């Protein structure tokens, strides 16, 4: 696990990268407090580890994270819904394989699958467990 100092160093490095990217694009978004520096991906972001997860949370101000497992039937049913929402909405979706990254699942109190957590500005804002209606998820991503 990374220490607090390491995490803060990584956060500051990412902030600087975002500032540099915005300034290179003309600087229109500097100081606006919005997430214009990063475009919303058209497909879910596959999380590769705790550091990558932290970067994704820092880069996107509002993100819906799907904690899933390949063996989970409801997770498999939810996957195409999340793919569609990623392509059709301005929201960002990330996927955490709980078999590959059990420490992330434990850190966020995931006990059932699928678990969807909406993060706002890097902090958990809402948690949903089990299969969800597409309309419910769409409203989370567009509100």
Number of C-alpha atoms within 10 A of each C-alpha: 8 10 8 9 9 11 14 12 12 16 17 12 13 17 15 12 12 19 17 14 14 17 14 10 11 9 13 12 15 15 8 8 8 11 16 16 19 13 12 19 15 17 16 22 17 15 19 13 14 15 15 12 19 16 17 19 20 20 22 22 19 24 25 26 25 27 26 25 18 11 9 12 13 16 19 15 13 18 16 11 15 23 14 15 23 23 16 12 16 17 25 25 28 22 20 24 18 19 13 13 15 13 15 17 19 11 8 13 11 20 11 13 19 25 22 24 21 22 18 16 15 17 14 15 12 12 15 15 15 13 16 16 10 14 10 9 18 19 11 15 19 11 7
